[in-house]
């Protein structure tokens, strides 16, 4: 399962690249959050229109379908960076040192292979929908109000490409840790102890005061 993770930083090139990519990931996560909020606003408008004016928002389901990839996919790399995805750590959590970094390297490499395949497939899916010679550059559209579908399809390969960059940096971090035997490498999510979690929460609360 997912636990609490920390990502170490230093002045190395790997750490600087990690922090630079984190800016992009945070921006994508912000966009996903804004669209999630926008979807709630549309729900309020639709329900209010149906109950008061007997006229719900036209194309509400179409807008949900258009927004959903942005909400579900744009934040995937942001969560990967902080170790927030669901993990089964029954075996890996028992490993230490180079054995742990090797296991993390191999599993991350497997994820990278899957993501590259998903990028290829999702780009092909987008390409089948996009056509600059068609109205709104779209070969297909939503059923109700005719929203072009290609923007939602394009989100997936773009977000997965950022995810692929994150995985490459993590492979670099795990590989370097395996070679050097470092206990707390940079640019990779490290499981925090209970004491570290408490200290981080205390620091976060103090920062709010």
N, C-alpha and C positions, 0 to 999 in steps of 0.2 A: 504494500500500500504506500501511498505518498506520505512522507514525513515532513519535518521542518528542515530546510536546507539553507546553507549559506554559500556565497560565492566570493572567494578570496580575490584580492586585487594586489597588483604591484606595478612596477614601472616597466615591465617587459612589453615587447611588441604584442604578444598574445593577449595580455591584459588590456592593452590599449584598444586592440581590435574588438575584444569582448565588450568594452564599454561603448565603443562607437556603434556596434551593432545593437546594443541595448537601447540606444536612442531611437533607432528605427523600430525596434520591437515595442517600445513604450508608445510610440506614435500610433502604430497599428492597433495596439490594445485600446488606446484612447478612442480611435475611430470606431472600433467594435463596441465600446461602451456607449458612444454617442448614438449609434444606430440602434442599440438595445433600448436606450431611452426614447428614441424616436418611435420605435415600435410600440412602446407603452402609450405614447401620446396618440398614435393612430388608433390604438384600441379604445382609448377614452373618447376620441372623436366619433368613432364608429358606434360605440355603445350609446353615447349621448344622442347622436343623430337618430338612432333607431328608437330610443325610448321617448324622446321629446318630439322629434319631427317626423317620426315613422319613415326615416330615410337614412340607412346606414351608409358608411363611407363606401363610395364606389371603388371596386377593385381591391378591397381590404386584403383578401387572400393573396392576390397578386403581389401586393406590397410586402406581405409577410415572406413570400417565397423569394422576393428580390433581396430583402434584408438579411435573411437567415444565413447565407454563406459568409457575409461580413461579420455577423455576430459570432458564428461558430468557428470560423477558420482564421480570422486575422490575428487572434491572440495566441495561436498555437505555439509560435516560437518564443514568445514572452514567457509562457508557462514552462516550456522546455528549459529555458535558461535558468529558472529558479527551482527546477526539480519538482514542479507542481503536478505533472502528469501521474496518473495512477501507476504504481509499480508493485511488483511482487518481490519483496526483498527477503523472503524466507531464507534463501541460500546466500545471496550476495551480501546481506547484512552481517553474515558471520565471517566474511573474508576481511583480511587486513593487508596493508602494504601492497606489494606488487601484484598479488593474486587478485585483490580488489580492483586495481586499476586495469588489469588485463580483462577481467570480467566486464567491467564498465566499457572498456574499449570495444570488445566484441559485440556487446548488445547495442551500443551506439552505432557501430558500423552496420549492424543489421537494420536498424531503424533508417539509416541513411540510404541503404539500398532500396528500402520500401518507399521512402520519400521521393527518391529520384524516379522510380517507376510511376508514382502518383503524379509527379510534375509532368512527365511525358504524356500520361493518359489524360490528365485534366487540361493540358494545353491543346491536345488533339480535340477534346470535347469543345473547348472554346473556339477553336479554329473552324469547326463545323458550323458554329452559330454566327460567326462574324463575317460580314461581307460589306465592304465600303461602297459597293454599287447599289446596295439595297436601302430602302428608307430606314432611318435610324441605325444604319450599319448592321442590321440584324436579319438573318435568314429565318429566325423564329422568334416568337413573342409569347407573352402570357395570354391565357385564353380570354379573360374577362375584359381588361382594358388595353391589351396590346402592348404591355411594357416590353422593351427589348431585353432579351435574356443574356446577351453576351457580357454585359458588365459584371453580373453575378458570377458567371462562369470564369471570367478573367481573374477574379479575386483568388480563386483556389490555387492556380499555379504560381501566382505572385507570392501569396502567403507561404506556400510550401517551398519556394525558392529561398525565402528568408530563413525558413526552418532548416533547409539544407546547409546554408552558411553557418547557422548556429551549431549544427551537428559536426561540421568540419572543424570548427574551433574547439568543440568539446573533445573530438578525437585527438586533436593536437595536444590539448591539455592532459588527457589520459595517457597518451603515448609518451609525453615528456615526463609525466609522473612515474610511469612504469620504468623508464630508462634511468631516471635519477633516484627513484625510491622515495620521492618527497611524500611527506605525510599530509600536507594541506596544499595541493596544487591550485593554481589560479584558473579562473575561467570555467570551472566545472562545479556543479552543485555538490556540496559536502553535507552529509547528515550531521545535524547539530545535536549535541548532548542536551539533556534536560536542563542543566545549569546554563548552557549557552542560550537555549531558548528563553529561559527566564530572564537572562541578562538583556537579550534583544528586545523582549517585550517591555521590560522596565525602561530601557532607553527610548523605545517608541512612545511610551506613555509620558515620560519626562519631556520629550520633544513637543508633545501637545500642550504642555502647561505653559 
